[in-house]
Amino acid sequence: MFKGVFLALISAVTLLSGAARADDSPAYSMVLLTENFPPYNMAADGKNFAQEANIKGIAAEVVRETFKRAGVGYSMTLRFPWERIYKLALENPGYGVFVTARLPEREKRFKWVGPIGPDDWVLLARADSPIELSSLEAARPYRIGAYKGDAIAVELARQGMKPVTVLSDKDNARKLVDGQLDLWATGDPAGRYLARQEGITGLKTVLRFNSAELFLALNKDTPDAVVARLQGALDQLRKEGVVDSIFAEFL
């Protein structure tokens, strides 16, 4: 009889310890994908593949703190190109992609957490450029560089413009100063940050044509309760000043 009681106690302890381990583990976990988009997300070594701690940037840190605060598990991978990771997040439950603009045509394709930070849309020119613009329509005759698959390039195309697109936005900075482009359609502060990485300064803003906010986009099959926990965690981090502190580290 004693042996039976002893085995029962061992079984109970085992079950309780298993339950404790389950409580310690996140109830839901996501695969998070991102790209090189400084200063929001970037590989520590500048390459087009990185994982976990080797991914740096404003958004990467904000997302990490948000998931930690919400108690939601995640893995984080930086890949290339943007169109590929966007498609993976769009088609695979449990996936998310950041950072991306919350455009009307994207609204129902994902569930959203944010905003994480601003991304004004600008047209940049060389410092010695005589170009002056009062509207986006006035830019139509010029050679405009943009980042393939990016929301800015999508919007320009939607308006019937034909931007020259590249797979890496920093290439547009070099093409601009080399005279291959007249204007560079990019984000602010991202564009200036990328240009500095290429040793390029002094570019001037000739038009600011949109003010956007950047978000974490989650596959639409993500449970609403998980989305709500993440949004609540981000809102609390912003209220506590954590988000502002992360921005100050990079800008």
Buried (B, 14 or more C-beta within 10 A) or exposed (E): EEEEEEEEEEEEEEEEEEEEEEEEEBEBBBBBBBBBBBBBBBBEEEEBEBEEEBBBBBBBBBBBBBBBBBBBEBEBBBBBBBEEBBEBBBEEEBBBBBBBBBEEEBEEEBBBBBBBBEBBBBBBBBEEBEBEBEEBEBBEEBBBBBBBBBBBBBBBEEEEBEBBBBEBBBBBBBBBBEEEBBBBBBBBBBBBBBBBBEEBEEBEBBBEBBEBBBBBBBBEEBEEEBBEBBBBBBEEBBEEEBBEEBBEEBE
